[in-house]
Amino acid sequence: MPAPNAKPSRRVLDPGDRIAEALFGLIMALTFTGSLSVADAGRDDVRTVLIGALGCNLAWGLIDGIFYLFFRMADIGLDRALLEALHRTPDPVDGRRLVADALPTSVVAVLQPDELDGLRARLSARPIETARGRLSREDWLGALAVFLLVFLSTFPLALPFLFMDRVAPAMRVSNAIAITMLAIAGIAYGRHIGRSPFLTAATMVSLGVVLVAITIALGG
């Protein structure tokens, strides 16, 4: 365990979070571009759809970023609550239980009682004041990353409509970009969770298409 004053090394967002946020923004953008009628849509319709997609992802990016900060505040509160509970609990057995409850089940399953005791003793020795009481720079950067991932994922799908005059070819190129992005995200996510990258990519593309179709059908 690091010393009390050691600064932890932690990514702003782990790969799973980054992939999830990008997918969310991508699917939101797809619900807008997928609602265009190739036969009837004009340039005004395209402009309206693009503005709607950008505005929606801007709003949801802000909401996601705010909720990210809420979750980080909850984590900070739980860390402090654990230290306070350990300071109030002199009994080693109860202390071990508190530490075990705070750890993932898969980690607890491989720890011996004396290892849990060691963790309990080191945590109990830390002054409560060493627990973070407010959001850190990394937390704010994480919220910014969430916002940017959701918002910026709109742009690749919008580019064909900005540079191509005809709606039908632009729609085909936009859809091809969307499928490619879904597949890349699926491959990355499959590697992250230890599953077949290509099977995960195929699942991600299929799921994205189904979700978009459902959203459009429901008026989203």
Buried (B, 14 or more C-beta within 10 A) or exposed (E): EEEEEEEEEEEBBEEEBBBBBBBBBBBBBBBBBBBBEEEEBEEEBBEBBBEBBBEBBBEBBBEBBEEBBEEBEEEBEEBBBBBEBBBEBEEBEBBBBBBBEBEEEEEBEEBEEEEBBBBBEEBBEBEEEEBEEEBBEBBBEBBBBBBBBBBEBBBBBBBBBEEBEEBEEBBBBBBEBBBEBBBBBBBBBBEBEEEEBEEBBBBBBEBBBEBBEEBBEEEE
